[in-house]
Amino acid sequence: MTAPQPATRLPQPPPPPRRPAPPRPATAAVRPSARRRSPRARGPVAGLLSWLYALVLAAPLYYLVVSALKTNIEIFTHPFALPEHWLWRNFSTAWRTADLGQALLNSALISAVAIVLTLGLALPAAYALARLDNRLARLITGTFSVGFLIPPFAALIPTVVLSIKMNLFYTREFQMLFLPAGALPLSVLLLTQFMRTVPPALVESAALDGAGNWRLLVNVFIPIAMPGVVSVTILQLLAFWNEYLFSLTITGTAPDIRTAQVALPTLVSDATDFGVLTAGTVLTLLPVYVAYSLSSRRMQEALTAGAVKG
Amino acid sequence: MNHRTRPRAVRAVAVFIVSALALGLTACGTSGHAAGGGNSIDVVTRWSAGNSAAGAQSSVFKAFTAQTGIKVNATDGLETIDDQVETAVAAGKSPDLVIVNLFDKTLGWLDAGVTVPVDGYLKEWGLQDRIKPAALDEWRVGGKPDGTLQGLPFSGFSWPVWYNTDLLKKAGVPKIPTTTDELVADAGKLRAAGIQPLVVGGNDWTGQKLFYQIAQSYTDAATMEKVMKNGGYCATPSVMDGIKLFTRLRDAGVFADDSAGLTADSMYASFYSGKAAIMSAGSWAYTEATKSGTGIEKHTTLAGLPVPGGSTYRKPTAFQGFTGVGFMITKRGAQPDRIDKVRRLITAFYANASVGHFVKDASILPPTSGDFGSYATDPLLAQSLHLDTAVDYPVVPDVWIGSASDRIIQVLTGAYGKSTAQKICAGLDSATKG
C-alpha cells in the first residue's frame, strides 16, 4: 500500500478573514452604542486585556525565577524586586544538595516508560473504539469515562497495598506501571475522538489495498491522529513529571530512586533557604518546559483542529 | 520521504523518550535500599539534605563506614517522616534506625510496636553516664524519670528571645525588658520609631510556642502539663490569667503587625533585616542568622521573655529541650543479627568529636556531659550556653499537646488576630479533645 499523502491529512480550518465581521447580537438593534463600536475601537481594549492576562500568567513565573537568585531576606522583604546580588550559586547548591541529577534521571525514566506504555495501550484501544460504533463500544467508552470519577487520593491506600503485594514497593517500576493505568481514561477518550476524524473512504481504500488492522493503525490512523498523539503525550508527560503523592509514598525518598518532585522537599528544613529551593524548582521545571515548548505548536494545532471539526 | 508525520516536535519527544530509556535502563530493576540486608544498616533521618546538621551527620556516616565496613543506607525523611516510616514498616521495608524528633505520631510508635524501648541499651552501651538525665527524661513516656525510654536524645535546643540591641537603642530603649510592663512600654517606643516590636509567626509553630510561653506565666509546671495534655484551659484560673495576659500584650501592640498571617520564615526575614527588634527563635536558627550576611549576630542579645508581676517564674523565660532529634530503634533494628550494627552507629554519634561537629555546624545543645565550648564558634551559640543564669525554663508544649498540635495552631492563629480570651480557651479545649 502507499503511504498516506499529505492531502489526506487533517482538513485545515479556512484562513481567518482579514477583517472579521463583528458578531451581531439580537439586541444590537436596540443598543445604538454597541452598534457604533467598530472592531478597530475594540482592538485596544482587547489588546489591553490580553496583555493583562499575560501579565497575570507571567507574574508567578517571574517571582519564581527572581526568587531563585535571592537571599531569604530579599524574598520576604522585596518579593518582586530584582535581586540585589544575583546568586547564581543557588542553582549549583540546589543541584548538589538535593542530588538533582539522579532525581531528574529517575523522573525522565519513569515518565518516558510510562508514556510509552500509555500510548502503547491507548492507541490500539482508541483505534478499536473509533472503528466500532455499536453498543459495546459505547459501553467500553463509558467505562473509561468512569475512571475520571476516582479521586487519586482515594486510590492511595489500595495502591500502596497493591505495590506491597506485587513486591514493588520502594521501586521505580511500580510507578512506571501505575501511572499509565491512571492516564488511560483521558488518553483513550482523546485519541478516540481524533481517530474518528479519519475519512471512511481512506480506510476503505487502504483495506482494498490489503491493509489489515495493524497497518491501518500504523499507516493511516496514527499519522492522521498525530496531533492528538502529541497532545496526549504532552498532557500526560506533564502529569507524570509533576506527580508527587504516589512517588513519595510508594517510590520513596532514597536518593537512587526518588523523583525530582520528591528530591525537592529535601531542601526544606527548619530554616529553609528559599533561594536554593526555588532554584531547584526552576531546574526541575526546565525539562518539561523545553518539551512543551517544542511541542506546543503541534498541540495547539490539534486543539484547534478538534474545535473546528466538532 | 517526509510526509510531516514526524515533525520536529514529535522527533523531540521521541528523542527525549529514547534518551531517558537509554540513560535509565542501565539502572532499571533497582529499588530503594530500605530493608537491605547483608553488611548494611538502613536509616531514615529527619536531617535531610537542606538541614544544617546534614553535613555533620554525613561525616559520622562516612567515618562509620570507613571504620566498620558497614554501609549506611540513609533515606531523607521529609515533613511527613512519621507517615513515611509507618508505611515502610507496614510494607515490610522497615529501617533499622530512625533519626527523628519526638512529636505527634512518633510519640505513639512505642505503643504501636514500630519501635522498641531502649532502657536496656542505654546501660548496656555505656551511655547512661554520658547522656544528661534531664535529656533522657524528656524521651521517657510521660516525661517522667520512671517512664519507659522511647529513644535516645541527641539534638537539644535552646529557645531564647532575640533582642536587636541597635534597634532598641535607636528607639530609646535603654535595656532589655524583664517585665511585661516594660515590654509594653518598649513596644510603644519602638513603634514610635517606625520599628516593629516582637515579630512572631502567628500562623505556625513559632506562634504556638510563644503563646504557651506567655500562657503559663502564672501556672506551675505540673498543672500546665496536665492542662496541655487533657484540656481544661477555661476551667483553670491561672491558665486563664495567662491567656488574658497574652491578649493584653497583643492589644497593646507588642506583636508585629499582621502577626496572624506570618510564618517562621517571614519572622526570621523581618528580624534579620532589621525591620523588627525582637523575636523568639530556637538555636537551630543561629547558623542561618550568621549566614544571612546582615551582621545581625553582632548586635543581637539573647535573653528571656519578660514576665508579669506575680508570675510563677522569677526570671524571664526561655524554652530548652532535648526533644529536637534523637534515635529510635525499630523492631527490625532490634533483631539479634542487626542490633550490633545499630549500637555501633549510635555510639559513633555520641563520640565527643561527633557531638562537637554537630555543635559547631548546627548549633545543637549537646546531649552529653562535657565541655563543648571550644566548638561553639558561632557567637549566638556562645551566648546561648550561658543563658542558664539569666532565665527560667517553662514547659515545652510539644510532648504534652501531642497530636493536637495542628488543631491548636489553627486556634492560635485566631488568637494573634482578634479572638477574646474566652474564645481562645474554648478553642484550645476543643482542639485538645480532638
Contacts between the chains, C-beta under 8 A, distances in Angstrom:
chain1	res1	chain2	res2	distance
A	3	B	1	6.7
A	3	B	3	6.3
A	4	B	3	6.6
A	4	B	5	7.7
A	5	B	3	7.1
A	6	B	3	5.7
A	6	B	4	6.8
A	9	B	3	7.9
A	9	B	4	7.9
A	71	B	292	6.9
A	71	B	293	7.0
A	72	B	265	6.8
A	72	B	268	6.9
A	72	B	269	5.5
A	72	B	272	7.7
A	72	B	288	8.0
A	72	B	292	7.0
A	73	B	269	4.9
A	73	B	272	5.5
A	73	B	273	4.7
A	73	B	292	6.1
A	73	B	294	6.7
A	75	B	269	7.3
A	76	B	265	6.5
A	76	B	266	5.2
A	76	B	269	3.4
A	76	B	270	7.2
A	76	B	273	7.9
A	77	B	269	5.9
A	77	B	270	7.6
A	77	B	273	5.2
A	77	B	275	7.0
A	97	B	49	4.7
A	97	B	50	6.1
A	98	B	49	5.5
A	98	B	50	7.5
A	99	B	49	7.3
A	105	B	20	7.7
A	105	B	23	5.8
A	105	B	24	6.0
A	105	B	27	7.8
A	106	B	24	7.3
A	108	B	16	7.4
A	108	B	19	7.6
A	108	B	20	3.9
A	108	B	23	7.1
A	108	B	24	6.6
A	109	B	20	5.2
A	109	B	21	7.2
A	109	B	23	7.1
A	109	B	24	2.9
A	109	B	25	7.5
A	109	B	27	7.6
A	109	B	28	7.5
A	111	B	20	7.0
A	112	B	16	6.9
A	112	B	17	4.4
A	112	B	18	8.0
A	112	B	20	3.6
A	112	B	21	5.5
A	112	B	24	7.3
A	113	B	20	7.8
A	113	B	21	6.8
A	113	B	24	7.8
A	115	B	17	6.1
A	116	B	17	6.3
A	116	B	21	7.7
A	160	B	87	6.5
A	160	B	90	7.9
A	160	B	91	7.3
A	163	B	91	7.7
A	164	B	90	7.4
A	164	B	91	4.6
A	164	B	92	7.1
A	168	B	31	7.9
A	169	B	91	4.4
A	169	B	92	8.0
A	169	B	93	6.1
A	170	B	31	5.2
A	170	B	32	3.5
A	170	B	34	5.9
A	170	B	35	7.8
A	170	B	88	7.6
A	170	B	91	7.4
A	170	B	93	5.6
A	171	B	30	7.4
A	171	B	31	4.1
A	171	B	32	7.0
A	172	B	28	7.7
A	172	B	30	7.2
A	172	B	31	7.8
A	173	B	28	7.5
A	173	B	29	7.4
A	173	B	31	8.0
A	223	B	3	7.1
A	223	B	5	4.2
A	226	B	5	6.0
A	226	B	10	6.8
A	229	B	10	8.0
A	230	B	9	6.1
A	230	B	10	6.2
A	230	B	13	7.0
A	233	B	13	5.5
A	234	B	13	7.8
A	237	B	13	7.8
A	248	B	78	7.2
A	248	B	80	7.4
A	248	B	84	7.7
A	249	B	83	7.8
A	249	B	84	7.9
A	249	B	87	6.1
A	251	B	32	7.3
A	252	B	32	4.5
A	252	B	34	7.0
A	252	B	75	6.8
A	252	B	84	7.5
A	252	B	88	7.6
A	253	B	32	8.0
A	253	B	75	5.2
A	253	B	76	4.8
A	253	B	77	7.2
A	253	B	78	6.4
A	253	B	84	6.9
A	254	B	32	3.7
A	254	B	33	5.5
A	254	B	34	6.7
A	254	B	73	7.3
A	254	B	75	4.9
A	255	B	75	7.7
A	255	B	76	7.6
A	256	B	27	7.5
A	256	B	30	6.3
A	256	B	32	7.4
A	256	B	33	7.1
A	257	B	30	6.2
A	257	B	31	6.7
A	257	B	32	5.1
A	262	B	78	7.9
A	265	B	48	7.7
A	265	B	78	4.8
A	265	B	79	6.9
A	266	B	48	4.2
A	266	B	49	4.3
A	266	B	50	6.0
A	266	B	76	4.5
A	266	B	78	6.8
A	267	B	48	7.8
A	267	B	49	6.5
A	267	B	50	3.9
A	268	B	48	7.4
A	268	B	50	6.0
A	268	B	78	7.3
A	268	B	79	6.9
A	269	B	48	6.8
A	269	B	50	4.6
A	269	B	51	4.2
A	269	B	52	7.1
A	270	B	51	7.4
A	270	B	264	7.7
A	270	B	282	7.6
A	270	B	284	4.8
A	270	B	285	7.5
A	271	B	52	7.0
A	271	B	268	6.9
A	271	B	284	6.1
A	271	B	285	5.4
A	271	B	287	7.5
A	271	B	288	4.0
A	272	B	50	6.4
A	272	B	265	6.7
A	273	B	50	6.9
A	273	B	288	7.9
A	274	B	265	6.9
A	276	B	50	7.2
A	277	B	50	7.5
A	287	B	16	7.9
A	291	B	12	6.9
A	291	B	13	6.5
A	291	B	16	5.9
A	294	B	8	6.9
A	294	B	9	5.1
A	294	B	12	4.0
A	294	B	13	7.4
A	295	B	9	4.0
A	295	B	10	7.6
A	295	B	12	6.7
A	295	B	13	6.0
A	296	B	9	7.9
A	297	B	9	6.7
A	298	B	7	6.4
A	298	B	9	4.4
A	298	B	10	7.1
